[in-house]
Amino acid sequence: MWKFPYKPEIAINAVLFLCQKAKENGEVLSFMQIAKLLFFADKRHLKKYGRPIIGDAYIKMDHGPNPSAVYDYLKDVRARGEEGDEFIYVESKANPPHAAKPFVHPKKEADCKVFSGSDLEILVEVFDLYGRKSAAELRRVSHQERAWTDADMEMAYEDFLDPDDEKMRNYIQESQDDWAGMDSNSMAV
């Protein structure tokens, strides 16, 4: 299974970026929406540029793909209460008939300098395509993804690609030894 380095600084700034885009539209994103938007961004970037943006391990959960480290981070911030951390705070809103839903509010703007040009390109594309969809809509869309349907627990990055995209598969396979030693600056595309 392909592995990519997880980039926490890029991940938190991607969360901030997506939350800011939602805020510009007068909306707030839930944990589930953030998880699905990050999945679609990593998938789209991998298909086009041969690497994901944040490189998190995606886990198959009942409600769809979930970036493991980002989800743990969001839960940790939620546990801190209304203060949150220096980047975000999490608000739980009762939304009958469902249980309380956690919504993420940015406390600062994303540091867009941590992103490559292609990272920003894909984050904007994904937000434009999916950013106004409800959590339920994103759940339905993500449940149609082969990477989710074929997974037992951890989702394989190989399944993010179209099965017949041999050129990108070969490129990524040949590059796997190089990814572990690279930082976000050397990975910029």
Secondary structure, DSSP 8 states (H G I E B T S, - for coil): -------HHHHHHHHHHHHHHHHHTT--EEHHHHHHHHHHHHHHHHHHHSS-SS---EEEETTEEEEHHHHHHHHHHHHT-TT--SSEEEEEEEETTEEEEEEEEESS---GGGS-HHHHHHHHHHHHHHTTS-HHHHHHHHTT-HHHHT-SSB--GGGGS-TT-HHHHHHHHHHHHHHTT--TTTT--
